[in-house]
Amino acid sequence: PSHVLCVPQLNEMIRSPAEGQFWQVDHIQPVYSGGGQCSLENLQTLCTACHRERTAKQAKERSQLKRRSLATKYSCDITRFLVKK
Protein backbone atom coordinates (compact mmCIF):
# COMPACT_ATOMS: atom_id res chain seq x y z
CA PRO A 1 0.00 0.00 0.00
CA SER A 2 1.11 3.50 -0.73
CA HIS A 3 -0.11 5.05 2.56
CA VAL A 4 -0.80 8.33 0.79
CA LEU A 5 -3.11 10.87 2.36
CA CYS A 6 -3.70 14.29 0.88
CA VAL A 7 -2.64 17.41 2.79
CA PRO A 8 -6.20 18.43 3.80
CA GLN A 9 -6.76 14.96 5.31
CA LEU A 10 -3.49 15.13 7.20
CA ASN A 11 -4.26 18.63 8.49
CA GLU A 12 -7.71 17.52 9.65
CA MET A 13 -6.16 14.58 11.52
CA ILE A 14 -3.76 16.93 13.28
CA ARG A 15 -6.27 19.70 14.07
CA SER A 16 -9.17 17.57 15.25
CA PRO A 17 -8.38 13.88 15.54
CA ALA A 18 -11.44 11.65 15.59
CA GLU A 19 -12.28 7.98 15.78
CA GLY A 20 -11.75 6.17 12.47
CA GLN A 21 -9.20 8.58 11.01
CA PHE A 22 -6.15 6.50 11.89
CA TRP A 23 -7.05 2.81 12.18
CA GLN A 24 -9.79 0.55 10.86
CA VAL A 25 -10.77 -2.99 11.79
CA ASP A 26 -11.16 -5.24 8.76
CA HIS A 27 -11.95 -8.87 7.97
CA ILE A 28 -8.90 -10.91 6.98
CA GLN A 29 -11.04 -13.20 4.82
CA PRO A 30 -13.51 -10.87 3.12
CA VAL A 31 -17.21 -11.24 3.86
CA TYR A 32 -17.98 -11.78 0.16
CA SER A 33 -15.77 -14.88 0.10
CA GLY A 34 -17.16 -16.48 3.24
CA GLY A 35 -15.43 -14.44 5.95
CA GLY A 36 -18.57 -13.10 7.57
CA GLN A 37 -17.65 -14.46 10.97
CA CYS A 38 -16.56 -11.67 13.29
CA SER A 39 -14.31 -13.71 15.55
CA LEU A 40 -10.97 -12.23 16.54
CA GLU A 41 -9.24 -14.80 14.31
CA ASN A 42 -10.78 -13.13 11.25
CA LEU A 43 -10.14 -9.50 12.21
CA GLN A 44 -7.12 -7.31 11.55
CA THR A 45 -6.25 -3.68 12.14
CA LEU A 46 -5.23 -1.59 9.15
CA CYS A 47 -4.30 2.06 8.89
CA THR A 48 -7.10 4.03 7.27
CA ALA A 49 -5.20 4.49 3.99
CA CYS A 50 -4.48 0.73 3.73
CA HIS A 51 -8.09 -0.08 4.54
CA ARG A 52 -9.30 2.28 1.81
CA GLU A 53 -6.97 0.69 -0.75
CA ARG A 54 -7.89 -2.85 0.28
CA THR A 55 -11.62 -2.06 0.12
CA ALA A 56 -11.25 -0.59 -3.38
CA LYS A 57 -9.30 -3.65 -4.54
CA GLN A 58 -11.92 -6.00 -3.11
CA ALA A 59 -14.74 -4.04 -4.75
CA LYS A 60 -12.98 -4.46 -8.10
CA GLU A 61 -12.52 -8.20 -7.47
CA ARG A 62 -16.20 -8.62 -6.51
CA SER A 63 -17.27 -6.79 -9.65
CA GLN A 64 -15.09 -9.03 -11.82
CA LEU A 65 -16.42 -12.17 -10.11
CA LYS A 66 -19.99 -11.01 -10.64
CA ARG A 67 -19.37 -10.30 -14.34
CA ARG A 68 -17.76 -13.73 -14.82
CA SER A 69 -20.61 -15.41 -12.99
CA LEU A 70 -23.23 -13.71 -15.16
CA ALA A 71 -21.28 -14.46 -18.34
CA THR A 72 -20.99 -18.13 -17.38
CA LYS A 73 -24.66 -18.33 -16.42
CA TYR A 74 -25.89 -17.06 -19.76
CA SER A 75 -23.25 -18.38 -22.13
CA CYS A 76 -23.08 -22.04 -21.06
CA ASP A 77 -26.74 -22.96 -21.18
CA ILE A 78 -27.44 -23.86 -24.79
CA THR A 79 -30.67 -25.74 -24.06
CA ARG A 80 -32.73 -22.62 -24.67
CA PHE A 81 -31.62 -22.72 -28.31
CA LEU A 82 -32.75 -26.31 -28.84
CA VAL A 83 -36.16 -26.90 -30.34
CA LYS A 84 -38.22 -29.58 -28.65
CA LYS A 85 -40.19 -31.86 -30.97
Contacts in CASP RR format, 6 or more apart in sequence:
PFRMAT RR
TARGET T0000
AUTHOR 0000-0000-0000
METHOD contacts of the structure
MODEL  1
PSHVLCVPQLNEMIRSPAEGQFWQVDHIQPVYSGGGQCSLENLQTLCTAC
HRERTAKQAKERSQLKRRSLATKYSCDITRFLVKK
1 49 0 8 1.000
1 50 0 8 1.000
1 53 0 8 1.000
1 54 0 8 1.000
2 49 0 8 1.000
2 53 0 8 1.000
3 47 0 8 1.000
3 49 0 8 1.000
3 50 0 8 1.000
4 49 0 8 1.000
5 13 0 8 1.000
5 48 0 8 1.000
5 49 0 8 1.000
12 21 0 8 1.000
13 21 0 8 1.000
13 22 0 8 1.000
20 48 0 8 1.000
21 48 0 8 1.000
22 47 0 8 1.000
22 48 0 8 1.000
23 45 0 8 1.000
23 46 0 8 1.000
23 47 0 8 1.000
23 48 0 8 1.000
24 45 0 8 1.000
24 46 0 8 1.000
24 47 0 8 1.000
24 48 0 8 1.000
24 51 0 8 1.000
25 43 0 8 1.000
25 44 0 8 1.000
25 45 0 8 1.000
25 46 0 8 1.000
26 43 0 8 1.000
26 44 0 8 1.000
26 45 0 8 1.000
26 46 0 8 1.000
26 51 0 8 1.000
26 54 0 8 1.000
26 55 0 8 1.000
27 35 0 8 1.000
27 36 0 8 1.000
27 38 0 8 1.000
27 42 0 8 1.000
27 43 0 8 1.000
27 44 0 8 1.000
28 41 0 8 1.000
28 42 0 8 1.000
28 43 0 8 1.000
28 44 0 8 1.000
29 35 0 8 1.000
29 36 0 8 1.000
29 42 0 8 1.000
30 58 0 8 1.000
32 58 0 8 1.000
32 62 0 8 1.000
32 65 0 8 1.000
35 42 0 8 1.000
36 42 0 8 1.000
46 54 0 8 1.000
END
